[in-house]
Amino acid sequence: MAAAKNKTAPKSDEVRKAPVYLPTSNPPKPRMALLIVMAVVAVIWFALLAYLALQQTGTI
């Protein structure tokens, strides 16, 4: 435990550089089907919540 606390600090004369991110030739592809499915699930979820809320108030 004590050995883990005795880390050497980086020297002040070292220059830290920000990492360079290169453009990739294989970017992630957008998945339109997943977007449509998530939108349908969200609409069904909100419709169910509205139905249950109206059922609680006695409107339905």
C-alpha positions in Angstrom: 0.0 0.0 0.0 2.8 2.4 0.9 4.7 1.6 -2.3 1.7 2.7 -4.4 1.8 6.2 -2.9 5.5 6.7 -3.7 5.0 7.4 -7.4 7.5 9.7 -9.0 6.0 13.0 -10.3 6.7 13.8 -14.0 9.5 16.2 -14.5 8.6 19.8 -15.2 10.9 20.1 -18.2 8.9 17.4 -20.1 6.5 18.7 -22.6 3.1 17.1 -22.5 1.4 16.8 -25.9 -2.3 16.3 -26.5 -3.0 13.0 -28.3 -3.6 13.3 -32.0 -6.7 11.5 -33.3 -6.4 10.4 -36.9 -9.4 10.1 -39.1 -10.6 6.6 -39.5 -11.3 4.9 -42.8 -14.0 2.7 -41.2 -16.4 5.0 -39.3 -19.5 3.5 -37.6 -22.5 3.2 -39.9 -25.7 4.9 -38.9 -28.4 2.3 -38.3 -31.7 3.7 -39.5 -33.7 0.6 -38.4 -32.5 0.9 -34.8 -33.6 4.6 -34.8 -37.0 3.7 -36.1 -37.4 0.9 -33.6 -36.4 3.2 -30.7 -38.9 5.8 -31.9 -41.7 3.3 -32.0 -40.9 2.0 -28.6 -40.8 5.6 -27.2 -44.3 6.3 -28.7 -45.7 3.1 -27.3 -44.2 3.8 -23.9 -45.7 7.3 -23.8 -49.1 6.1 -25.0 -49.0 3.5 -22.2 -48.1 6.1 -19.6 -50.9 8.4 -20.8 -53.4 5.5 -20.8 -52.5 4.6 -17.2 -52.6 8.2 -16.1 -56.1 8.7 -17.6 -57.2 5.4 -16.0 -56.0 6.7 -12.6 -58.1 9.8 -12.9 -61.2 7.8 -13.9 -61.5 9.5 -17.3 -61.3 6.1 -19.1 
